[in-house]
Every structure is written in structure tokens, then in C-alpha cells.
């Protein structure tokens, strides 16, 4: 069975990062049959050059361009519709896939037809080489379901999913900052089964700016919307909803420097504590 890789790029991304991401995709031990790159609005000349160069080298690369920036949820929804294969791997355009990522996920998905989406661990790093930490995830079953009530159960950039399962759950929706968590919530509510491989699949770039983006009043409001949706879906019982909302407020409404410490010292340690991602 062939498989696709779905990526989305927009003008503010760096061409060197896109180059490294595409290189890691096309140098896999099991290369994809299709790489669908959604161009979310007009891009810079540098990004266009990288895309053109890989297009000349690899026939598997396909592109689809939006005339204007539509944001990630809408871009990925269109991408899922356009992907040619049932198995689709997500990849961000500034991260690096480990060399055998797709081979491991493909084999697991082939051997476990009941799994709707398969993710894995990620290694966060910065360009300065001063930070590196592995984010481990619960593997499956009750442990994963408990985790999903309070934290995102799949690292988005590590996921390989079944296209039919995503479409049955309504596909990605426009839900800024939480497009993936909302999709996974709907899939779980519909009876979907997830699994996280207990190994690093992707190296994810990070910097201090990420802690600012994961907080503030707007981010809290989006998370509050998500918690209400999860309650409506039946994923959160009344008491769990109140707990999740309180933890969300505690994490998102504190200063960015405190949030940085929490992410690096607490949230990246695997535990059964119900902290927010």
C-alpha cells in the first residue's frame, strides 16, 4: 500500500528549514509515494526556489496553492481531500524526520488495521545546540485516553493516519492553534483507536518564542472552546471539564517565563499528572 506525506507552508517560514524538512522526507528508508505540499498563500522567492528544486528532483512532490493565506486547519483539510492514498503522514516544514520514521509507522499501521492514527515521541532542539529534550507519549489504551482528557494525545508532526478515519470524523477544521487536538478529540469520540510508538520519530525545532505563543488570553479562549467541545463530545465528564478548564487557565494565563520552566522541567517528563500541553 502506498502512502502520502502532507505538509503546509506559508510565507513566514524559513527556506533553510523547509529544505531540511524536505530532505529528511525524501531520504527516508521507506520513501513516500506522494508528498503533497500545500502552499498557504503567496510565498517568498526563497521558499519558491526550494520547492522548485525538490520538484525537479522528485516526481513524488505535488503542490497545491491557495491564492490567499487560509490558515493551517483549512490548508490541511484541503490537503487530506487531495491526498491520493489511504495512509497519510503529517510533517511540519521546519522539523526533521528521523531516517526510518515512515518505515516504522507504515509497518505498524499495516499490521494493526484497527489503528486510526499512529504517532510517536519527538525530540525538541534549538539551532544554538543548547537545548534538547525528548517528549515521550503514552502508548495506547486507558493510559492514552486518560492523557487525552487533559493533554493532546498525539504529537501532530509525528502522526500517520488513515485518511478515511479523518474524513469520517469531519476532517481538519479551522480551529487556530488547536486544529489537531480538536480533530483527535472528534476521532476518539467516534471510537477511533490511537497508538504512539515508543521512540523518537521527529526532531522538532523550538525557541523561546513558542512559550509566548502557547499562552495569553486569546490562547486561553481557544482552549476554553476546545474544552466545551470535548464536553459536548462526551470526552469530559462535568468534574473533568472543570479540572481541565482550571489547568488550562493555570498554564496559559501565567507569564511566558514561568510557562517555559513548566514546559521544560515538568511537562516534558512523562507522568500521570494532568498538566496541560
C-alpha positions in Angstrom: 0.0 0.0 0.0 1.5 3.4 -1.0 1.3 6.4 1.4 1.3 10.1 1.3 3.0 12.9 3.3 1.0 16.0 3.9 2.8 19.4 4.6 1.7 23.0 4.6 4.0 26.0 4.2 3.4 29.8 4.4 5.4 32.9 3.7 6.8 33.4 7.2 8.7 30.1 7.3 12.4 29.9 6.6 13.7 28.4 3.4 16.6 26.6 5.1 14.2 24.9 7.4 11.9 23.8 4.6 15.0 22.4 2.7 16.0 20.4 5.8 12.5 19.1 6.3 12.0 18.0 2.6 15.5 16.4 2.6 14.5 14.3 5.7 11.3 13.2 3.9 12.9 12.2 0.7 15.9 10.4 2.3 13.7 8.0 4.3 14.5 4.3 4.4 10.9 3.9 3.1 10.2 7.0 0.9 6.7 8.2 0.3 4.9 7.7 -3.0 3.4 11.2 -2.7 4.4 14.3 -0.9 1.6 16.9 -1.0 2.8 20.4 -0.1 0.1 22.9 0.4 1.2 26.5 -0.3 -0.9 28.5 2.1 -1.0 31.8 0.2 1.9 33.6 -1.6 5.4 32.6 -0.6 8.8 34.2 -0.7 11.1 33.7 -3.6 13.5 31.8 -1.3 10.7 29.3 -0.4 9.6 29.0 -4.0 13.2 28.2 -5.1 13.4 25.4 -2.6 10.1 23.9 -3.7 11.1 24.2 -7.4 14.4 22.4 -6.8 12.8 19.5 -5.0 10.1 19.4 -7.7 12.8 18.9 -10.3 14.5 16.1 -8.3 11.4 14.2 -7.1 8.4 13.3 -9.1 6.5 12.4 -5.9 6.3 16.1 -4.9 2.9 17.7 -5.7 1.8 21.2 -4.7 -1.5 23.0 -4.3 -1.5 26.8 -3.8 -4.1 28.9 -2.1 -4.3 32.4 -3.6 -4.5 33.8 0.0 -3.5 32.6 3.4 -6.3 30.4 4.8 -4.5 29.2 7.9 -3.5 25.7 8.9 -6.8 24.0 9.6 -8.3 24.9 6.2 -5.0 24.2 4.4 -4.7 20.7 5.9 -8.4 19.9 5.3 -7.8 20.6 1.6 -4.7 18.5 1.7 -6.5 15.5 3.2 -9.0 15.8 0.4 -6.3 15.9 -2.3 -4.1 13.1 -0.9 -4.2 10.0 -3.2 -3.5 7.4 -0.6 -5.3 6.0 2.5 -2.2 6.3 4.7 -1.2 9.9 5.3 1.8 11.1 7.3 1.9 14.6 8.7 5.1 16.6 8.6 5.8 20.2 9.5 8.0 22.2 7.2 10.5 23.3 9.9 11.1 19.9 11.6 13.3 16.9 10.7 12.0 13.3 10.4 14.4 10.6 11.7 15.5 8.4 8.8 13.3 5.4 9.5 10.2 7.2 10.7 7.9 6.3 7.9 9.1 2.7 7.7 8.3 2.1 11.4 4.9 3.8 11.2 4.0 2.2 7.9 4.7 -1.3 9.2 2.8 -0.7 12.4 -0.3 0.6 10.5 -0.1 -2.3 8.1 0.0 -4.8 11.0 -2.7 -3.1 13.0 -5.7 -2.3 10.8 -7.7 -1.1 13.9 -5.4 1.9 14.5 -6.8 5.1 13.1 -3.7 7.2 13.9 -0.2 6.4 14.9 2.2 9.0 16.5 5.4 8.8 18.5 7.9 10.7 20.6 9.6 13.8 19.5 12.9 15.4 20.3 12.8 19.2 20.8 16.0 21.1 19.9 17.2 24.6 19.2 19.5 25.8 16.5 22.1 27.0 19.0 22.5 23.5 20.2 21.9 24.5 23.9 18.6 22.6 24.4 17.5 19.1 23.6 14.7 17.2 25.4 12.6 14.2 24.4 8.8 14.4 24.8 7.5 10.9 25.5 3.9 10.0 25.0 1.5 7.3 26.4 1.3 4.3 24.1 -2.3 3.2 24.0 -5.5 2.1 25.7 -6.7 3.6 29.0 -3.4 5.4 29.6 -3.7 7.3 26.3 -7.4 8.1 26.9 -6.7 9.5 30.3 -4.0 11.6 28.9 -6.2 12.9 26.1 -8.7 14.4 28.6 -6.1 17.0 29.6 -3.4 17.0 27.0 -3.0 16.4 23.3 -2.7 12.6 22.9 -0.6 12.8 19.6 2.3 14.9 18.6 0.9 16.3 15.4 4.1 16.4 13.4 4.7 12.7 14.1 1.3 11.3 13.1 0.4 8.9 10.3 -3.3 8.4 10.0 -5.9 6.7 7.9 -7.5 9.2 5.5 -10.9 7.6 5.7 -10.9 7.9 9.5 -10.1 11.6 9.4 -12.7 12.3 6.8 -15.3 10.3 8.7 -14.7 12.5 11.8 -15.2 15.6 9.7 -11.6 16.3 8.6 -9.5 19.2 10.0 -11.4 22.3 10.8 -10.5 25.9 11.2 -9.6 25.9 14.9 -6.5 28.1 15.2 -3.6 26.7 17.4 -5.6 23.5 18.3 -6.6 22.1 14.9 -5.0 18.7 15.6 -6.3 18.3 19.2 -9.8 19.1 18.1 -9.6 16.5 15.3 -8.2 13.8 17.6 -11.0 14.6 20.1 -13.6 14.0 17.4 -11.9 10.8 16.2 -11.7 9.4 19.8 -15.4 10.3 20.4 -16.3 8.4 17.2 -14.5 5.3 18.5 -11.1 5.8 16.9 -8.1 4.0 18.3 -4.7 5.6 18.6 -1.2 4.4 19.3 2.2 6.1 20.0 5.3 4.3 19.0 7.8 4.4 22.0 10.6 6.1 20.1 11.6 9.4 18.6 10.1 9.9 15.1 10.7 13.7 14.6 13.2 16.3 15.7 11.2 19.5 16.4 12.8 23.0 16.2 11.9 25.2 19.2 12.8 28.6 20.5 11.7 30.9 23.3 9.0 32.4 21.1 7.0 29.2 21.3 6.3 29.8 25.0 4.7 33.2 24.3 2.5 31.7 21.5 1.2 29.0 23.8 -0.2 31.5 26.3 -2.2 34.6 26.7 -5.9 35.5 26.7 -6.5 34.5 23.1 -4.9 31.1 23.5 -6.9 30.5 26.7 -10.1 31.4 24.9 -9.3 28.9 22.2 -8.6 26.2 24.7 -11.9 27.0 26.5 -13.7 26.5 23.2 -12.0 23.1 22.9 -12.9 22.0 26.4 -16.5 22.9 25.7 -16.4 20.8 22.5 -14.8 17.9 24.4 -17.6 18.1 27.0 -20.2 18.1 24.2 -18.5 15.1 22.6 -18.6 13.2 25.9 -14.9 13.0 26.4 -15.0 15.1 29.6 -17.4 14.5 32.4 -18.6 17.6 34.4 -15.9 17.3 37.0 -13.2 16.6 34.4 -14.3 19.6 32.4 -13.9 21.9 35.4 -10.5 20.4 36.2 -9.3 20.7 32.6 -10.5 24.3 32.4 -8.7 25.2 35.6 -5.5 23.6 34.5 -5.8 25.3 31.1 -6.1 28.7 32.8 -3.2 28.0 35.1 -0.9 27.2 32.2 -2.0 29.7 29.6 -2.5 32.8 31.7 0.8 32.8 33.6 3.9 34.8 32.4 5.8 33.2 29.5 9.0 32.7 31.6 7.1 30.6 34.1 5.4 28.7 31.2 8.9 28.0 29.8 10.0 26.4 33.1 6.9 24.3 33.3 7.3 23.0 29.8 10.9 22.2 30.1 11.0 20.9 33.7 7.6 19.4 34.2 5.5 18.9 31.0 8.3 17.1 29.1 8.6 14.5 31.9 6.3 11.6 31.3 3.9 11.2 34.2 0.3 10.7 35.0 -0.1 14.3 36.2 -2.9 16.1 34.3 -0.9 19.1 33.2 -1.8 21.0 30.0 0.1 20.7 26.8 
